[in-house]
Amino acid sequence: MRIDRVKLIAEMAQQDITSIRLAEMAGVSRVTVSAVRCGKACAPVTARKIAAALGVPVDSIIKKEVNHA
């Protein structure tokens, strides 16, 4: 699962939350938050933890996959 890095960074900026603080709030490592911010995939449970820490629905920060059919 990929979190939309632009949405994540915007939400963090809006709430004035650093990567370190988000990691603490979400119960994940700072390295994990950094990786997600850089566009790396994460486990669904990690996405849920990050969304919960931000107080937003997980659907609002995940990257929507585009199907080219």
C-alpha positions as CSV (number, residue, x, y, z in Angstrom):
1,M,0.0,0.0,0.0
2,R,1.3,3.5,-0.8
3,I,0.5,6.6,1.0
4,D,0.3,9.7,-1.2
5,R,3.4,11.6,-0.2
6,V,2.0,15.0,-1.2
7,K,-1.2,14.4,0.9
8,L,0.9,13.2,3.9
9,I,3.4,16.1,3.8
10,A,0.5,18.6,3.4
11,E,-1.4,17.1,6.4
12,M,1.8,17.1,8.5
13,A,2.5,20.7,7.6
14,Q,-1.1,21.7,8.3
15,Q,-0.9,20.1,11.8
16,D,2.7,21.3,12.3
17,I,3.8,17.7,13.0
18,T,7.4,16.6,12.4
19,S,8.4,13.2,11.2
20,I,9.8,12.3,14.6
21,R,6.6,13.4,16.3
22,L,4.4,11.5,13.8
23,A,6.5,8.4,14.3
24,E,6.0,8.6,18.1
25,M,2.3,9.2,17.8
26,A,1.8,6.4,15.3
27,G,4.0,3.9,17.1
28,V,6.3,3.3,14.1
29,S,9.9,4.2,13.5
30,R,11.2,7.5,12.2
31,V,12.8,5.5,9.3
32,T,9.3,4.2,8.4
33,V,7.8,7.7,8.4
34,S,10.7,8.9,6.3
35,A,10.4,6.0,3.8
36,V,6.6,6.7,3.4
37,R,7.3,10.4,2.9
38,C,9.6,9.5,0.1
39,G,7.0,7.4,-1.6
40,K,7.9,3.9,-0.5
41,A,5.2,1.3,0.0
42,C,4.1,0.3,3.5
43,A,2.0,-2.3,5.2
44,P,-1.8,-1.5,5.5
45,V,-1.4,-1.6,9.3
46,T,1.3,1.1,9.1
47,A,-0.9,3.3,6.9
48,R,-3.7,2.9,9.4
49,K,-1.4,3.8,12.3
50,I,-0.2,6.9,10.5
51,A,-3.7,8.0,9.5
52,A,-4.9,7.5,13.1
53,A,-2.1,9.5,14.5
54,L,-3.0,12.3,12.1
55,G,-6.7,11.9,13.0
56,V,-7.7,11.4,9.3
57,P,-9.3,8.5,7.5
58,V,-6.8,6.2,5.9
59,D,-8.6,6.7,2.5
60,S,-7.7,10.4,2.6
61,I,-4.0,9.7,2.5
62,I,-3.5,6.6,0.5
63,K,-2.4,6.8,-3.1
64,K,-5.2,6.0,-5.5
65,E,-4.0,3.5,-8.1
66,V,-4.9,4.3,-11.7
67,N,-5.8,1.2,-13.8
68,H,-4.8,1.5,-17.5
69,A,-7.1,-1.0,-19.1
